């Protein structure tokens, strides 16, 4: 199985499915800390402007997951694990009104995994 840069827990996948059913096409962008802190933000796909500074890490629940190139430089040795916890999500993120919020956990890749990623 190929190494994935971003994965999601079952709870996160359930919330993603709910949001997709309710809103349609989505995308995630890992916030760099402005306004809502460093959190995975879920947006309508057509309402978030991606640019040359964004890196696609993969997909979770059929939804693309991005972060900025500069932030990727700090996180490139880690696998992002997107989870859900009780609470209010970021005010710009679609999870904000659900009573749950997405949360990024992480783990360091092993040396072998890093070699496979290259």
Secondary structure, DSSP 4 states (H G I P E B T S, - for coil): ----SEEE-HHHHHHHHHHHHHH-SEEEEE--BTTTBS-EEEEEGGGS---TTEEEEEEETTEEEEEEHHHHHHHTTEEEEEEEEES---TTSGGGGTTEEEEEEEEEPPHHHHHHH-
